[in-house]
Amino acid sequence: MRPDLDFRSLRQQIEQATWVPDFSTLYRRAGRVKLRDRMTVLGALLGTLGVLAPVALAGIFGRPGPAVLGPNPDLGEAWSPIASATPTATGRYPSTVTVMAAAGDLPNLIAAVDVCAEIPQARRCSLQIVALGGEAERRTPFVVDALRTSPLDRVSNVQLLRVAPTGYILSGEVGGGSRSSVRFELTSATQTELNPQDAAPVMGPNDHLALKAGDRTVQLVQYGDLFGVRESDGALSLISQPPMARRTIAALPPASAGWWVTGADLNTGAPAVSVSTDQGATWTARTLDAPAGSDVPTVATSDGKNAWAFVPYSSGIRLFRTSDGGSHWREVRGAVTLPPELKTLDNRLLGALVRPDRSVLMWVYSNPATVNTTVFFDSNDGEHFAVMSGPGGTIAAVDNGYASLGDPARVSHDAHTWQEAALSSTVMPN
């Protein structure tokens, strides 16, 4: 007998097999999932904007100038704005005046000075040409805002050279880049202020001019070609070049002592010295017995016959001497012993001069120079050097004496006794 069909169970099975979902419920659930996903994306975007927006706004409204970027270690820069400087009671930031170079005849010298407003992270400076010494009562600079294209630019290795009775060349490395040079004329002590446009950029010459004893040589680009300067009118002339790399003019020898240039041997890279006594027509080049890779030597001479060449290393200084105008050199061992305060010579430069009495003065300084960073060495015989107190700052040779570029500036006829020299008035940078 066949069992009866269970219609109730069969109905439930058919309903389960043919059940259709409630799509309104599905729509609601899908909407909630989509909203949740959108909120997650929005939250991520807001978090990203919270990180990037301040950086973007700083880039648009607070883009740092050169003073904020700080020193470039690859260039050995030592740029240090005064971060703690605050406005004075009058609402102005403190200012500094740094003597960078000097030239001319004592007592009426001119000087290149850097006048800076010490604004934190926005140090503003103006390189100016002013009177130093005899005409210090002058109330305006001769030249303002020289070399720089922006008051925020860094200027270093400034040189000032008188190339004619009233003509001067001012040069310096701007912003850590190549050397820039301008020429200007000072016709009288009462001359009114020159605009920067009146200081014309110096271009290399195209012709060979007749040069004579007493004419100088200049270098418009670091390690670049040398040019002769005719003293009568300051015109530049092409000359033959000394056979060496990294050519650097020895700045202090008088023109009557010949042209002395230091650098590196073309084949070995060792320190070398070249001398010309015929205004660049011929050169005597000699390589010093020192390893390759050393800094270029610093040369000092006053008569063009006896000369001293100092070769700096990170932990010492080697000295070489010549008594025949640079044809032969011998080393003086142990001539210079560094004091404890000079733990290293890295990022330091040398300067040297021979006094009229043939004693030798050498100094080690930072570039750019800062307060109390110059160490002086003195020698009566040119072979034994001892630390001595100096006038401060570095020393520049002028046509009939020397100028100390410290604070305050000083002048001397013999580099033994010094007297303070006043600067004329300067103007604050814009």
C-alpha positions as CSV (number, residue, x, y, z in Angstrom):
1,M,0.0,0.0,0.0
2,R,1.5,3.3,-1.1
3,P,2.0,5.8,1.7
4,D,0.0,9.1,1.5
5,L,1.9,12.1,0.2
6,D,2.9,14.7,2.9
7,F,1.6,17.7,1.1
8,R,2.7,20.1,3.9
9,S,6.4,19.1,3.7
10,L,6.2,19.1,-0.1
11,R,4.9,22.6,-0.1
12,Q,7.7,23.8,2.2
13,Q,10.3,22.3,-0.1
14,I,8.8,23.9,-3.2
15,E,8.6,27.3,-1.5
16,Q,12.3,27.1,-0.4
17,A,13.4,26.1,-3.9
18,T,11.4,29.0,-5.5
19,W,11.9,31.7,-2.9
20,V,12.6,35.2,-4.3
21,P,14.6,37.7,-2.1
22,D,13.2,41.0,-0.9
23,F,15.1,43.5,-3.2
24,S,14.3,46.5,-1.2
25,T,16.3,45.1,1.7
26,L,19.2,44.3,-0.6
27,Y,19.1,47.9,-1.9
28,R,19.3,49.3,1.6
29,R,22.2,47.0,2.6
30,A,24.1,48.0,-0.6
31,G,23.5,51.7,0.1
32,R,25.0,51.3,3.6
33,V,28.1,49.5,2.2
34,K,28.6,52.1,-0.5
35,L,28.2,55.0,2.1
36,R,30.7,53.3,4.4
37,D,33.2,52.9,1.5
38,R,32.8,56.6,0.5
39,M,33.4,57.8,4.1
40,T,36.5,55.6,4.3
41,V,37.9,57.2,1.1
42,L,36.9,60.7,2.3
43,G,38.7,60.1,5.6
44,A,41.8,59.0,3.8
45,L,41.8,62.1,1.6
46,L,41.3,64.4,4.6
47,G,44.2,62.7,6.4
48,T,46.5,63.2,3.3
49,L,45.5,66.8,2.9
50,G,46.3,67.4,6.6
51,V,49.8,66.3,5.9
52,L,50.4,67.9,2.5
53,A,48.5,71.2,2.9
54,P,51.0,72.9,5.3
55,V,53.9,71.9,3.1
56,A,52.2,73.3,0.0
57,L,51.3,76.5,1.8
58,A,54.9,76.9,3.0
59,G,56.1,76.4,-0.5
60,I,53.8,79.1,-1.8
61,F,53.9,81.7,0.9
62,G,57.1,80.9,2.8
63,R,59.6,79.8,0.2
64,P,63.0,80.2,1.8
65,G,65.6,82.5,0.4
66,P,69.3,81.8,0.1
67,A,69.9,82.8,3.8
68,V,67.4,80.1,4.9
69,L,68.9,77.4,2.8
70,G,72.1,77.6,4.8
71,P,75.7,76.6,3.8
72,N,76.5,74.2,1.0
73,P,79.0,71.7,2.4
74,D,80.2,70.9,-1.1
75,L,81.4,74.4,-1.5
76,G,82.8,74.7,2.0
77,E,80.5,77.6,2.8
78,A,80.2,79.0,6.3
79,W,77.1,81.1,6.1
80,S,75.5,81.7,9.6
81,P,72.7,84.2,10.0
82,I,72.2,85.4,13.5
83,A,69.2,83.3,14.5
84,S,68.8,85.0,17.8
85,A,68.8,88.6,16.4
86,T,65.8,90.6,17.6
87,P,64.7,94.1,16.7
88,T,66.1,96.9,18.8
89,A,64.0,99.3,20.8
90,T,63.5,101.4,17.6
91,G,62.1,98.4,15.7
92,R,65.2,97.8,13.6
93,Y,67.3,94.7,13.5
94,P,71.0,95.0,14.4
95,S,73.5,95.7,11.5
96,T,77.1,94.7,10.9
97,V,79.8,96.2,8.7
98,T,82.6,93.8,7.5
99,V,85.7,95.1,5.7
100,M,86.2,92.7,2.8
101,A,89.1,94.3,0.8
102,A,91.1,97.5,0.5
103,A,93.2,99.3,-2.1
104,G,94.9,102.6,-2.9
105,D,97.5,104.8,-1.3
106,L,97.9,105.5,2.4
107,P,96.4,107.4,4.0
108,N,93.6,107.8,1.4
109,L,92.4,104.2,0.9
110,I,89.1,102.9,-0.3
111,A,87.5,99.7,1.0
112,A,84.9,97.2,0.0
113,V,82.6,96.6,2.9
114,D,79.6,94.4,3.4
115,V,76.8,96.1,5.2
116,C,74.2,93.6,6.5
117,A,70.9,93.8,8.4
118,E,70.9,90.7,10.6
119,I,67.3,89.6,10.1
120,P,66.8,86.0,11.2
121,Q,66.5,83.7,8.2
122,A,66.5,86.7,5.8
123,R,69.9,88.3,6.2
124,R,70.1,91.3,3.8
125,C,73.4,92.8,2.7
126,S,74.8,95.5,0.4
127,L,78.4,95.4,-0.8
128,Q,79.7,99.0,-0.9
129,I,82.8,101.0,-1.7
130,V,83.7,103.5,0.9
131,A,86.6,105.7,2.0
132,L,89.0,104.3,4.6
133,G,91.4,106.4,6.6
134,G,92.2,109.9,5.3
135,E,88.8,110.6,3.7
136,A,86.7,108.8,6.4
137,E,84.6,111.9,7.0
138,R,82.8,111.2,3.7
139,R,79.1,110.8,4.4
140,T,78.1,108.6,1.4
141,P,79.6,105.5,-0.2
142,F,81.1,105.7,-3.7
143,V,79.3,102.5,-4.8
144,V,76.3,100.7,-3.3
145,D,74.8,97.3,-4.0
146,A,77.8,96.0,-6.0
147,L,78.0,92.5,-7.5
148,R,74.8,91.1,-5.9
149,T,71.6,90.7,-7.8
150,S,69.7,90.2,-4.6
151,P,70.4,91.4,-1.0
152,L,70.1,87.8,0.1
153,D,73.0,86.6,-2.1
154,R,76.1,85.4,-0.3
155,V,79.4,87.1,-1.3
156,S,82.8,85.7,-0.5
157,N,86.5,86.0,-1.6
158,V,86.1,89.7,-2.4
159,Q,89.1,91.4,-4.1
160,L,89.7,95.1,-4.8
161,L,92.5,96.1,-7.1
162,R,93.6,99.5,-8.4
163,V,94.4,99.1,-12.1
164,A,94.9,102.7,-13.0
165,P,95.3,106.0,-11.2
166,T,91.6,106.4,-10.8
167,G,90.4,102.9,-12.0
168,Y,89.5,100.0,-9.8
169,I,88.3,96.4,-10.3
170,L,86.1,94.8,-7.7
171,S,85.5,91.1,-7.8
172,G,83.9,88.4,-5.7
173,E,82.2,85.0,-5.7
174,V,78.4,85.5,-5.5
175,G,76.1,82.8,-4.2
176,G,78.8,80.2,-4.2
177,G,79.1,80.5,-8.0
178,S,81.7,81.8,-10.4
179,R,83.6,85.0,-9.8
180,S,82.0,88.3,-11.0
181,S,84.0,91.4,-11.6
182,V,83.1,95.1,-12.1
183,R,85.2,98.1,-12.9
184,F,84.5,101.7,-11.7
185,E,86.3,105.1,-11.7
186,L,86.8,107.4,-8.7
187,T,87.9,110.7,-10.1
188,S,87.9,112.7,-6.8
189,A,87.3,112.4,-3.1
190,T,84.3,114.6,-3.4
191,Q,82.7,112.4,-6.1
192,T,79.0,111.8,-5.6
193,E,77.6,108.3,-5.2
194,L,77.8,105.9,-8.1
195,N,74.9,103.7,-9.1
196,P,75.6,99.9,-9.5
197,Q,75.0,100.4,-13.2
198,D,78.0,102.7,-13.3
199,A,80.2,99.9,-12.2
200,A,80.6,98.1,-15.6
201,P,81.0,94.3,-15.7
202,V,84.6,93.4,-16.7
203,M,84.9,91.3,-19.9
204,G,88.0,89.5,-21.1
205,P,90.1,91.3,-23.7
206,N,90.6,90.3,-27.3
207,D,94.0,91.9,-28.1
208,H,97.6,91.8,-27.0
209,L,98.7,95.2,-25.7
210,A,102.2,96.4,-25.0
211,L,102.9,96.0,-21.3
212,K,105.8,97.4,-19.2
213,A,107.4,96.9,-15.8
214,G,105.0,97.8,-13.0
215,D,101.9,96.6,-14.9
216,R,99.8,94.1,-13.0
217,T,97.9,90.9,-13.8
218,V,94.3,90.1,-12.9
219,Q,92.1,87.0,-12.9
220,L,88.4,87.4,-13.6
221,V,87.4,83.8,-13.0
222,Q,88.7,81.4,-10.3
223,Y,91.4,79.2,-11.7
224,G,90.8,80.9,-15.1
225,D,93.0,82.8,-17.5
226,L,95.2,85.6,-16.4
227,F,95.2,89.0,-18.1
228,G,97.7,91.9,-18.1
229,V,96.5,95.3,-16.9
230,R,98.1,98.4,-18.4
231,E,98.7,100.9,-15.5
232,S,98.3,104.0,-17.6
233,D,94.7,103.4,-18.5
234,G,93.7,100.1,-16.9
235,A,93.2,98.4,-20.3
236,L,93.3,94.6,-20.2
237,S,95.6,92.5,-22.5
238,L,95.9,88.9,-23.5
239,I,99.1,87.2,-22.2
240,S,100.6,83.7,-22.3
241,Q,99.4,81.5,-19.5
242,P,101.6,79.7,-16.9
243,P,101.7,75.9,-17.6
244,M,99.8,74.8,-14.6
245,A,96.3,73.9,-13.4
246,R,94.2,75.7,-10.7
247,R,96.1,78.9,-11.5
248,T,95.8,81.5,-8.6
249,I,97.5,84.9,-8.6
250,A,99.6,85.6,-5.5
251,A,97.9,88.8,-4.5
252,L,100.4,90.5,-2.1
253,P,103.7,90.8,-4.1
254,P,104.3,94.3,-5.4
255,A,104.2,94.7,-9.2
256,S,107.9,95.4,-9.3
257,A,108.6,91.9,-7.9
258,G,107.2,90.2,-11.0
259,W,104.1,88.1,-11.4
260,W,103.8,85.1,-9.1
261,V,101.2,82.4,-9.7
262,T,100.5,79.2,-7.7
263,G,98.6,76.1,-8.8
264,A,99.1,72.4,-9.6
265,D,101.5,70.6,-11.9
266,L,99.7,69.6,-15.1
267,N,101.2,66.0,-15.0
268,T,101.4,65.1,-11.3
269,G,98.9,67.4,-9.7
270,A,101.5,68.4,-7.1
271,P,101.7,72.0,-5.8
272,A,103.6,74.3,-8.2
273,V,104.7,77.9,-8.6
274,S,105.2,79.9,-11.8
275,V,107.0,83.3,-12.1
276,S,107.1,85.8,-14.9
277,T,109.4,88.9,-14.9
278,D,108.4,90.1,-18.4
279,Q,104.7,90.7,-18.0
280,G,103.6,87.2,-19.0
281,A,105.7,86.8,-22.1
282,T,107.6,83.8,-20.6
283,W,107.1,81.8,-17.4
284,T,109.4,79.8,-15.1
285,A,107.3,76.9,-13.7
286,R,108.6,74.7,-10.8
287,T,106.9,71.8,-9.0
288,L,107.3,71.6,-5.2
289,D,108.3,68.4,-3.6
290,A,104.9,67.8,-2.1
291,P,102.2,65.1,-2.8
292,A,99.4,65.7,-5.3
293,G,96.1,66.8,-4.0
294,S,97.4,69.5,-1.7
295,D,95.9,73.0,-1.7
296,V,97.6,75.5,-3.9
297,P,100.5,77.2,-2.2
298,T,100.5,80.7,-0.7
299,V,103.5,82.7,-1.9
300,A,105.0,85.8,-0.3
301,T,107.9,87.9,-1.7
302,S,108.8,91.6,-1.7
303,D,111.9,91.8,-4.0
304,G,111.0,89.1,-6.5
305,K,114.2,87.1,-5.6
306,N,113.6,85.7,-2.1
307,A,110.2,84.1,-1.7
308,W,108.4,81.7,0.6
309,A,105.7,79.2,-0.4
310,F,103.4,77.8,2.3
311,V,101.6,74.5,1.4
312,P,98.7,73.7,3.8
313,Y,97.5,70.3,4.9
314,S,94.6,69.4,7.2
315,S,97.0,69.0,10.2
316,G,100.1,71.1,9.3
317,I,101.9,73.6,7.0
318,R,105.0,72.8,4.9
319,L,107.3,75.7,3.9
320,F,109.5,76.0,0.8
321,R,112.0,78.8,0.1
322,T,113.7,80.2,-3.0
323,S,116.6,82.7,-3.3
324,D,116.8,82.9,-7.1
325,G,113.4,84.1,-8.1
326,G,111.6,80.7,-8.1
327,S,114.1,78.7,-10.2
328,H,115.0,76.4,-7.3
329,W,113.1,75.6,-4.1
330,R,114.1,73.9,-0.9
331,E,111.9,72.8,2.0
332,V,112.3,74.2,5.5
333,R,111.2,71.3,7.7
334,G,109.4,72.0,11.0
335,A,109.2,75.7,10.3
336,V,105.6,76.0,11.4
337,T,104.1,74.3,14.5
338,L,100.3,74.7,14.8
339,P,99.0,75.9,18.2
340,P,96.3,73.8,20.1
341,E,93.5,76.1,19.0
342,L,94.2,75.1,15.3
343,K,93.2,71.5,15.5
344,T,92.7,71.3,11.8
345,L,93.2,73.6,8.8
346,D,90.2,72.2,6.9
347,N,88.0,75.1,5.6
348,R,90.8,77.6,6.5
349,L,92.9,79.7,4.2
350,L,96.4,81.1,4.4
351,G,97.9,84.5,3.8
352,A,101.5,85.7,4.0
353,L,103.6,88.8,3.3
354,V,107.3,89.8,3.5
355,R,107.8,93.1,5.4
356,P,110.3,95.7,4.2
357,D,112.8,94.5,6.8
358,R,112.5,90.9,5.2
359,S,110.7,89.4,8.2
360,V,107.8,87.2,7.3
361,L,104.2,87.4,8.6
362,M,101.8,84.5,7.9
363,W,98.2,84.0,9.0
364,V,95.5,81.4,9.0
365,Y,91.9,82.5,8.7
366,S,88.3,81.3,8.0
367,N,86.5,82.3,4.8
368,P,84.3,84.2,5.2
369,A,86.2,85.6,8.1
370,T,84.5,85.8,11.5
371,V,85.5,87.4,14.7
372,N,88.6,86.1,16.5
373,T,89.4,83.4,13.9
374,T,92.7,84.7,12.5
375,V,95.9,83.2,13.9
376,F,99.1,85.1,13.1
377,F,102.7,83.6,12.8
378,D,105.8,85.7,12.8
379,S,109.4,84.9,11.7
380,N,112.5,87.1,11.8
381,D,114.6,84.7,9.7
382,G,112.0,83.2,7.5
383,E,112.6,79.6,8.8
384,H,111.2,79.6,12.4
385,F,107.7,80.8,12.9
386,A,105.9,81.4,16.2
387,V,102.4,82.5,17.1
388,M,102.0,86.2,17.7
389,S,99.2,88.6,18.4
390,G,98.0,90.3,15.2
391,P,96.0,93.3,14.2
392,G,92.8,91.3,13.6
393,G,91.2,90.0,10.5
394,T,93.2,89.4,7.3
395,I,95.8,91.8,5.7
396,A,95.6,93.4,2.3
397,A,98.6,95.0,0.6
398,V,98.0,98.5,-0.6
399,D,100.4,100.5,-2.8
400,N,102.5,101.9,0.0
401,G,101.7,99.8,3.0
402,Y,99.1,97.4,4.5
403,A,95.6,97.4,5.7
404,S,94.2,95.1,8.4
405,L,90.6,94.1,7.6
406,G,89.5,93.3,11.1
407,D,87.1,95.2,13.4
408,P,88.3,97.9,13.6
409,A,90.3,98.3,10.4
410,R,93.9,99.3,10.8
411,V,96.7,100.5,8.5
412,S,100.5,100.3,8.6
413,H,103.5,101.2,6.5
414,D,105.6,98.3,7.8
415,A,103.1,95.6,9.1
416,H,104.7,96.0,12.5
417,T,102.9,98.9,14.1
418,W,99.3,99.5,13.3
419,Q,96.9,102.5,13.8
420,E,93.1,102.4,13.6
421,A,91.5,103.7,10.4
422,A,88.0,105.0,10.3
423,L,85.5,104.0,7.7
424,S,83.2,106.6,6.1
425,S,79.5,106.4,6.3
426,T,77.5,103.4,4.8
427,V,73.8,102.9,4.0
428,M,71.6,100.1,5.1
429,P,70.6,97.5,2.5
430,N,67.1,97.7,1.0
